[in-house]
Amino acid sequence: MNADYTLPVPKGQARRMATGWLLLGVMSLLVSGLFAVLIVLSRTPFFQEVIPWVDFFHSALVVHVDLSVLVWFLAFAGVFWSVNASAGCPRCSHIALGLCVVGAGVMALAPFLGEGNPLMSNYIPVLQSPLFFAGLLIFALGFTLLVVRTLFFAPPVGLQMSGAGALRFGLNTAAVAAGLAVMAFVWSYLEIPAFIQGKAYFELLFWGGGHVLQFTHTQLMLVAWLWLASASGATPRVSPRAVLFLFAWGLLSVFLTPVIYLVTEVASPEHRRLFTWQMQFGGSLAALPVGLAVLLGMLRAGKAPPETLPERTALMLSLVLFGVGGAIGFIIHGSDVRIPAHYHGAIVGITLAFMGMSYHLLPRLGFRRPSLRLARIQAHAYGWGQLLHVTGLAWSGGYGVQRKVAGAEQGLDSLQAVAGMGLMGLGGLIAIIGGLLYLVVVLRAMWPRPEANRPAAVHVESARRVAAP
């Protein structure tokens, strides 16, 4: 019960690759934030006349979502798998990261180089332009190479089960889920009937793989929960063998993926329904017991040491948001805004766990420790703002406010619905401030310090190296 659920951060190649993936994730959030500003300007009088691109609002929204969810999550998977990596095929690591950087950059440029013809398909919205598809394909090839290398060169867990061994097993299960997700994307591409076009085509293309990829995100979140709890002095009240079993249990339904493709047609309602059930009944099987063990550890440990308060704050709010999002999933009926409330809760829960991990890893990757005060403010602003946002959506959905509509089409014909959407807007604004603060905190920690501000010990060591024969 007193296992240490942390992993050492290796030096050399593995550390450099983890740093590269972290930079990709942070820069994807930065660029997605710039697109959020452009989204606002494209709907603002005067500025909307200055912005010349056709339907730029939806084009920018597509890239904003892809960068802030798809690229951010998969880049952080690269951080975890690099920390856990063996030394095999270092060139594969560089090529995978390079392809993902190029692919994300091309996707970000696509809205400025012609009409986008945006489609808000589930999981991966797209621009119907050759440049965007080229960027998405390059990114997919890079991520596939990362997954293949991780699966082939994953270090052994070991016979003597420890907290570190349980985390390594969890990271390996996330890679297995990612591999099956890649297989699902390819299988869907090969099986979609030729007569299906437009949004229906991309819904089918991304449906199976998009569902399976959520297992990767969830498994990585559980690793982050256990790691952050131990790092902040709140040892989870669960044994490593139990954790190993829970990781395996959480992955169990992923192996039904090829069965679903074999017994249903990709374009059939049964295909969509089975993947929905797979995620509903299998996607979070391990989250509840692991979350309870982490919560019990925090309650027994009491207040976190001052230097770990940002990690503990992010962990606590991650547990809350993921739990709220999961609970909302059980009250969804029809197509109202309780659906985005559900997945926003889950997505933000995962994001907060990754934010907490980045605070923990930065000094171990050779950067400065993030500002404790700013990091705590950031976690609170982002977490509580998103909780208000999700609560407002769930509240409004109970009064019939529909999703994917705006203005009068929302059906804000009651005071309760108006109040709920107002709460949603306030929470969203606070969360945006928290997201911007995250970028400030991380980039300040990563920014090189001027030579004059470095500690004296660094200058002494530098002088010693120069004087050495």
C-alpha positions as CSV (number, residue, x, y, z in Angstrom):
1,M,0.0,0.0,0.0
2,N,3.0,2.3,0.3
3,A,4.3,1.8,-3.2
4,D,6.0,4.8,-4.9
5,Y,4.1,5.4,-8.2
6,T,6.7,7.5,-9.9
7,L,9.2,6.9,-12.7
8,P,12.8,8.2,-13.0
9,V,13.3,10.7,-15.8
10,P,16.2,9.3,-17.9
11,K,19.0,11.4,-19.3
12,G,20.4,11.6,-22.8
13,Q,18.3,10.7,-25.8
14,A,15.1,9.8,-23.9
15,R,15.1,13.1,-22.0
16,R,15.6,15.1,-25.2
17,M,12.7,13.3,-26.9
18,A,10.4,13.9,-23.9
19,T,11.4,17.6,-24.0
20,G,10.6,17.7,-27.8
21,W,7.2,16.1,-27.4
22,L,6.4,18.5,-24.5
23,L,7.4,21.5,-26.6
24,L,5.1,20.2,-29.4
25,G,2.2,19.9,-27.0
26,V,2.7,23.3,-25.5
27,M,3.2,25.0,-28.9
28,S,0.0,23.3,-30.2
29,L,-1.9,24.9,-27.2
30,L,-0.3,28.3,-28.0
31,V,-1.2,28.2,-31.6
32,S,-4.7,26.9,-30.8
33,G,-5.1,29.9,-28.5
34,L,-4.2,32.3,-31.3
35,F,-6.8,30.6,-33.4
36,A,-9.3,31.2,-30.6
37,V,-8.5,34.9,-30.9
38,L,-9.0,34.8,-34.6
39,I,-12.3,33.0,-34.1
40,V,-13.5,35.9,-32.0
41,L,-12.3,38.5,-34.4
42,S,-13.9,36.7,-37.4
43,R,-17.3,37.3,-35.7
44,T,-16.5,40.9,-34.6
45,P,-17.8,44.0,-36.5
46,F,-15.1,45.7,-38.6
47,F,-12.5,42.9,-38.1
48,Q,-14.8,40.4,-39.9
49,E,-14.5,42.6,-43.0
50,V,-10.7,42.7,-42.7
51,I,-10.4,38.9,-42.5
52,P,-10.8,37.9,-46.2
53,W,-11.0,34.1,-45.9
54,V,-14.3,32.5,-46.7
55,D,-16.0,30.9,-43.7
56,F,-12.9,31.5,-41.6
57,F,-14.8,31.1,-38.3
58,H,-15.4,27.4,-38.9
59,S,-12.0,26.8,-40.5
60,A,-10.3,28.3,-37.5
61,L,-12.5,26.3,-35.2
62,V,-11.5,23.1,-36.9
63,V,-7.8,23.8,-36.5
64,H,-8.3,25.1,-32.9
65,V,-10.0,21.8,-31.9
66,D,-7.4,19.6,-33.6
67,L,-4.5,21.4,-32.0
68,S,-5.9,21.7,-28.5
69,V,-7.2,18.1,-28.3
70,L,-5.7,15.8,-30.9
71,V,-2.2,17.2,-31.1
72,W,-1.9,18.1,-27.4
73,F,-3.1,14.7,-26.1
74,L,-1.0,12.7,-28.5
75,A,2.1,14.9,-27.9
76,F,1.8,14.2,-24.2
77,A,1.5,10.5,-25.0
78,G,4.9,11.0,-26.6
79,V,6.2,12.6,-23.4
80,F,5.1,9.6,-21.3
81,W,6.4,7.0,-23.8
82,S,9.8,8.8,-24.1
83,V,10.2,8.8,-20.3
84,N,9.4,5.1,-20.3
85,A,11.5,4.3,-23.4
86,S,14.4,2.0,-23.9
87,A,17.3,2.9,-26.2
88,G,16.1,1.0,-29.3
89,C,15.9,2.8,-32.7
90,P,16.7,6.4,-31.6
91,R,16.3,7.5,-35.3
92,C,12.7,6.3,-35.2
93,S,12.1,8.7,-32.3
94,H,13.5,11.7,-34.2
95,I,11.6,10.9,-37.4
96,A,8.3,10.4,-35.5
97,L,8.6,13.7,-33.7
98,G,9.7,15.5,-36.8
99,L,6.8,14.2,-38.8
100,C,4.3,15.2,-36.1
101,V,5.8,18.7,-35.9
102,V,5.6,19.1,-39.7
103,G,2.1,17.7,-39.8
104,A,0.8,19.9,-37.0
105,G,2.4,23.0,-38.7
106,V,0.9,22.2,-42.1
107,M,-2.6,21.8,-40.5
108,A,-2.1,25.2,-38.7
109,L,-1.3,26.9,-42.0
110,A,-4.1,25.4,-44.0
111,P,-6.8,27.9,-43.2
112,F,-4.6,30.8,-44.6
113,L,-3.9,29.2,-47.9
114,G,-7.3,28.9,-49.6
115,E,-10.9,27.9,-48.8
116,G,-11.1,25.3,-46.1
117,N,-14.6,23.9,-46.6
118,P,-14.7,22.9,-42.9
119,L,-16.5,19.8,-41.6
120,M,-17.1,19.5,-37.9
121,S,-16.9,15.7,-37.8
122,N,-16.7,13.9,-34.5
123,Y,-13.3,13.3,-32.9
124,I,-11.3,14.9,-35.8
125,P,-12.9,17.8,-37.6
126,V,-11.4,18.5,-41.0
127,L,-10.8,21.1,-43.7
128,Q,-11.6,19.7,-47.1
129,S,-8.4,20.9,-48.6
130,P,-5.4,19.0,-50.0
131,L,-3.0,20.9,-47.7
132,F,-4.9,20.1,-44.5
133,F,-5.2,16.4,-45.5
134,A,-1.5,16.3,-46.2
135,G,-0.7,17.7,-42.7
136,L,-3.1,15.3,-41.0
137,L,-1.6,12.4,-42.9
138,I,2.0,13.4,-42.0
139,F,1.0,13.8,-38.4
140,A,-0.7,10.4,-38.4
141,L,2.4,8.8,-39.9
142,G,4.6,10.3,-37.2
143,F,2.2,9.2,-34.4
144,T,2.0,5.7,-35.9
145,L,5.8,5.4,-36.0
146,L,5.9,6.6,-32.3
147,V,3.4,3.9,-31.4
148,V,5.2,1.1,-33.3
149,R,8.5,2.0,-31.7
150,T,6.9,2.1,-28.2
151,L,5.4,-1.3,-28.7
152,F,8.6,-2.9,-30.0
153,F,11.0,-1.3,-27.5
154,A,8.9,-1.0,-24.3
155,P,11.0,-1.9,-21.3
156,P,10.0,-5.0,-19.4
157,V,7.8,-4.5,-16.3
158,G,9.7,-7.1,-14.3
159,L,8.7,-9.9,-12.0
160,Q,9.0,-8.0,-8.8
161,M,5.9,-5.8,-9.0
162,S,6.5,-2.2,-7.8
163,G,4.8,1.1,-8.2
164,A,7.1,2.0,-11.1
165,G,6.5,-1.4,-12.7
166,A,2.7,-0.8,-12.5
167,L,3.1,2.6,-14.2
168,R,5.2,1.1,-17.0
169,F,2.5,-1.5,-17.5
170,G,-0.1,1.2,-17.7
171,L,2.0,3.1,-20.3
172,N,2.3,-0.1,-22.3
173,T,-1.5,-0.7,-22.3
174,A,-2.0,2.9,-23.5
175,A,0.3,2.1,-26.5
176,V,-1.6,-1.1,-27.2
177,A,-4.9,1.0,-27.3
178,A,-3.2,3.5,-29.6
179,G,-2.0,0.7,-31.9
180,L,-5.6,-0.7,-32.2
181,A,-6.9,2.8,-32.8
182,V,-4.5,3.2,-35.8
183,M,-5.7,-0.2,-37.0
184,A,-9.3,1.0,-36.7
185,F,-8.7,4.2,-38.7
186,V,-7.1,2.1,-41.5
187,W,-9.8,-0.5,-41.4
188,S,-12.6,2.1,-41.7
189,Y,-10.8,3.8,-44.6
190,L,-10.7,0.5,-46.5
191,E,-14.3,-0.5,-45.8
192,I,-16.3,2.7,-46.3
193,P,-18.6,2.4,-49.3
194,A,-17.5,4.6,-52.3
195,F,-20.9,6.3,-52.5
196,I,-20.6,7.9,-49.0
197,Q,-19.2,11.4,-49.2
198,G,-19.0,14.6,-47.2
199,K,-19.5,14.7,-43.5
200,A,-21.0,11.2,-43.4
201,Y,-17.7,9.9,-44.8
202,F,-15.5,11.5,-42.2
203,E,-17.9,10.5,-39.4
204,L,-17.5,6.9,-40.4
205,L,-13.7,7.3,-41.0
206,F,-13.0,8.6,-37.5
207,W,-15.8,6.9,-35.5
208,G,-14.1,3.6,-34.6
209,G,-10.5,4.8,-34.2
210,G,-11.7,7.9,-32.4
211,H,-13.6,5.8,-29.8
212,V,-10.6,3.5,-29.3
213,L,-8.2,6.4,-28.9
214,Q,-10.1,7.6,-25.9
215,F,-8.8,4.5,-24.1
216,T,-5.2,5.7,-24.7
217,H,-6.1,9.1,-23.2
218,T,-7.8,7.5,-20.2
219,Q,-5.0,5.0,-19.4
220,L,-2.4,7.8,-19.6
221,M,-4.6,9.9,-17.3
222,L,-4.6,7.1,-14.7
223,V,-0.8,6.9,-14.9
224,A,-0.7,10.7,-14.3
225,W,-3.1,10.4,-11.3
226,L,-1.0,7.8,-9.6
227,W,2.3,9.6,-10.4
228,L,1.0,13.0,-9.2
229,A,-0.4,11.5,-6.0
230,S,2.9,9.9,-5.1
231,A,4.9,12.9,-6.1
232,S,2.8,15.2,-3.9
233,G,3.1,13.0,-0.8
234,A,-0.4,11.4,-1.1
235,T,0.5,7.7,-1.7
236,P,-2.5,6.0,-3.4
237,R,-4.1,3.4,-1.1
238,V,-3.8,0.5,-3.6
239,S,-1.1,-2.1,-4.2
240,P,0.9,-2.3,-7.4
241,R,-0.6,-5.7,-8.3
242,A,-4.1,-4.2,-8.0
243,V,-3.1,-1.3,-10.2
244,L,-1.8,-3.7,-12.8
245,F,-5.1,-5.6,-12.7
246,L,-7.0,-2.3,-13.1
247,F,-5.0,-1.2,-16.1
248,A,-5.6,-4.6,-17.7
249,W,-9.3,-4.4,-16.9
250,G,-9.5,-0.9,-18.3
251,L,-8.0,-2.2,-21.6
252,L,-10.1,-5.3,-21.8
253,S,-12.9,-4.0,-24.1
254,V,-10.4,-2.5,-26.5
255,F,-9.7,-6.0,-27.8
256,L,-13.3,-6.2,-29.1
257,T,-12.3,-3.6,-31.8
258,P,-11.5,-6.2,-34.5
259,V,-14.5,-8.2,-33.6
260,I,-16.8,-5.2,-34.1
261,Y,-15.3,-4.7,-37.6
262,L,-15.7,-8.4,-38.4
263,V,-19.3,-8.7,-37.4
264,T,-20.7,-5.3,-38.6
265,E,-20.5,-3.1,-41.7
266,V,-18.7,0.1,-41.2
267,A,-21.7,2.1,-42.5
268,S,-24.3,0.2,-40.4
269,P,-26.0,1.6,-37.3
270,E,-24.9,-1.5,-35.4
271,H,-21.3,-0.5,-36.0
272,R,-21.7,2.9,-34.4
273,R,-23.8,1.5,-31.6
274,L,-21.2,-1.1,-30.6
275,F,-18.4,1.4,-30.5
276,T,-20.6,3.7,-28.3
277,W,-21.3,0.8,-25.9
278,Q,-17.6,-0.1,-25.9
279,M,-16.7,3.3,-24.7
280,Q,-19.7,3.7,-22.3
281,F,-19.1,0.4,-20.5
282,G,-15.4,-0.2,-21.0
283,G,-13.7,3.2,-21.4
284,S,-13.6,4.1,-17.7
285,L,-13.7,0.7,-16.0
286,A,-10.5,1.4,-14.1
287,A,-11.0,5.1,-13.5
288,L,-13.4,4.8,-10.6
289,P,-11.3,2.5,-8.4
290,V,-8.1,4.2,-9.2
291,G,-9.6,7.6,-8.6
292,L,-11.0,6.4,-5.2
293,A,-7.6,5.1,-4.2
294,V,-5.9,8.4,-5.1
295,L,-8.6,10.4,-3.3
296,L,-8.2,8.2,-0.2
297,G,-4.5,8.8,-0.3
298,M,-4.9,12.6,-0.5
299,L,-7.4,12.5,2.4
300,R,-5.0,10.5,4.6
301,A,-1.9,12.6,3.6
302,G,-3.4,15.9,4.5
303,K,-1.9,19.1,3.1
304,A,0.6,18.8,0.3
305,P,4.2,20.0,0.7
306,P,4.4,23.6,-0.6
307,E,6.6,22.7,-3.5
308,T,4.1,20.2,-4.8
309,L,0.9,22.3,-4.4
310,P,0.4,22.9,-8.1
311,E,0.6,19.2,-8.8
312,R,-1.8,18.4,-6.0
313,T,-4.2,21.1,-7.1
314,A,-4.2,19.9,-10.7
315,L,-4.7,16.3,-9.5
316,M,-7.7,17.2,-7.3
317,L,-9.5,19.2,-10.0
318,S,-8.7,16.5,-12.6
319,L,-10.5,13.9,-10.4
320,V,-13.5,16.3,-10.0
321,L,-13.9,17.2,-13.6
322,F,-13.5,13.6,-14.9
323,G,-15.9,12.4,-12.3
324,V,-18.5,15.1,-13.1
325,G,-18.1,14.4,-16.9
326,G,-18.7,10.7,-16.3
327,A,-21.7,11.3,-14.1
328,I,-23.3,13.6,-16.7
329,G,-23.0,10.8,-19.3
330,F,-25.6,8.8,-17.4
331,I,-28.3,11.6,-17.7
332,I,-27.9,12.3,-21.5
333,H,-31.2,12.0,-23.4
334,G,-31.5,13.2,-27.0
335,S,-29.1,15.8,-28.6
336,D,-28.9,18.6,-26.1
337,V,-25.9,20.4,-24.6
338,R,-25.5,17.7,-21.9
339,I,-23.5,15.8,-24.6
340,P,-20.7,18.5,-24.8
341,A,-21.0,18.8,-21.0
342,H,-20.1,15.1,-20.7
343,Y,-17.1,15.1,-23.1
344,H,-15.8,18.5,-21.9
345,G,-15.7,17.1,-18.4
346,A,-13.7,14.1,-19.5
347,I,-11.4,16.1,-21.8
348,V,-10.7,18.7,-19.2
349,G,-10.0,16.0,-16.6
350,I,-7.4,14.5,-18.8
351,T,-5.9,18.0,-19.7
352,L,-5.6,18.9,-16.0
353,A,-3.7,15.7,-15.3
354,F,-1.3,16.4,-18.1
355,M,-0.9,20.0,-16.9
356,G,0.0,18.8,-13.5
357,M,2.5,16.3,-15.0
358,S,4.2,19.0,-17.0
359,Y,4.7,21.0,-13.8
360,H,6.2,18.0,-12.2
361,L,8.4,17.1,-15.2
362,L,9.8,20.5,-16.1
363,P,12.6,20.6,-13.5
364,R,13.4,16.9,-14.1
365,L,13.8,17.7,-17.8
366,G,16.4,20.4,-17.0
367,F,14.2,23.4,-16.8
368,R,13.4,25.8,-14.0
369,R,10.7,24.9,-11.5
370,P,7.5,26.7,-12.5
371,S,6.3,29.6,-10.3
372,L,4.4,27.9,-7.5
373,R,2.0,30.8,-7.0
374,L,1.2,31.2,-10.7
375,A,0.9,27.5,-11.3
376,R,-1.6,27.1,-8.4
377,I,-3.7,30.1,-9.6
378,Q,-3.6,28.6,-13.1
379,A,-4.8,25.2,-12.0
380,H,-7.6,26.8,-9.9
381,A,-8.7,29.2,-12.7
382,Y,-8.7,26.5,-15.4
383,G,-10.3,23.8,-13.2
384,W,-13.0,25.8,-11.5
385,G,-13.8,27.7,-14.7
386,Q,-14.3,24.5,-16.6
387,L,-16.4,23.1,-13.8
388,L,-18.7,26.2,-14.1
389,H,-18.7,25.8,-17.9
390,V,-19.7,22.1,-17.7
391,T,-22.3,22.7,-15.0
392,G,-23.9,25.5,-17.1
393,L,-24.1,23.2,-20.1
394,A,-25.6,20.3,-18.1
395,W,-28.1,22.6,-16.4
396,S,-29.2,24.2,-19.8
397,G,-29.4,20.8,-21.4
398,G,-32.0,19.8,-18.8
399,Y,-34.2,22.6,-20.1
400,G,-33.9,21.6,-23.8
401,V,-31.0,23.8,-25.1
402,Q,-29.7,22.0,-28.2
403,R,-26.1,21.4,-29.2
404,K,-24.3,22.7,-32.4
405,V,-26.6,25.7,-32.8
406,A,-26.3,29.3,-31.9
407,G,-28.4,32.4,-31.5
408,A,-32.2,32.0,-31.5
409,E,-31.9,28.3,-32.6
410,Q,-30.6,27.4,-29.1
411,G,-34.1,27.7,-27.7
412,L,-33.4,29.9,-24.7
413,D,-37.0,30.4,-23.9
414,S,-36.9,30.1,-20.1
415,L,-35.0,31.9,-17.3
416,Q,-33.4,28.6,-16.2
417,A,-32.0,28.0,-19.7
418,V,-30.6,31.6,-19.9
419,A,-29.1,31.3,-16.5
420,G,-27.4,28.0,-17.3
421,M,-25.9,29.3,-20.6
422,G,-24.8,32.5,-18.7
423,L,-23.0,30.3,-16.2
424,M,-21.5,28.4,-19.1
425,G,-20.1,31.6,-20.6
426,L,-18.7,32.9,-17.3
427,G,-17.0,29.6,-16.7
428,G,-15.6,29.5,-20.2
429,L,-14.1,32.9,-19.8
430,I,-12.4,32.0,-16.5
431,A,-11.1,28.8,-18.1
432,I,-9.6,30.7,-21.1
433,I,-7.7,32.9,-18.6
434,G,-6.5,29.7,-16.9
435,G,-5.4,28.2,-20.2
436,L,-3.4,31.3,-21.1
437,L,-1.8,31.3,-17.7
438,Y,-0.7,27.7,-18.3
439,L,1.3,28.8,-21.3
440,V,2.8,31.7,-19.4
441,V,3.9,29.4,-16.5
442,V,5.4,26.7,-18.7
443,L,7.1,29.0,-21.3
444,R,8.6,31.1,-18.4
445,A,10.0,27.9,-16.9
446,M,11.4,26.8,-20.3
447,W,12.8,30.1,-21.4
448,P,16.6,30.3,-21.1
449,R,17.9,32.5,-18.4
450,P,20.3,35.3,-19.2
451,E,23.9,34.4,-18.3
452,A,24.0,37.2,-15.6
453,N,21.0,35.7,-13.7
454,R,22.4,32.2,-13.5
455,P,23.5,30.9,-10.1
456,A,27.1,31.5,-9.1
457,A,27.7,27.7,-9.0
458,V,27.0,27.6,-12.8
459,H,29.6,30.3,-13.5
460,V,32.2,28.5,-11.3
461,E,31.6,25.2,-13.1
462,S,31.8,27.0,-16.5
463,A,35.1,28.6,-15.5
464,R,36.4,25.3,-14.3
465,R,35.6,23.6,-17.6
466,V,37.4,26.4,-19.5
467,A,40.5,26.2,-17.3
468,A,40.7,22.4,-17.6
469,P,43.4,21.1,-19.9
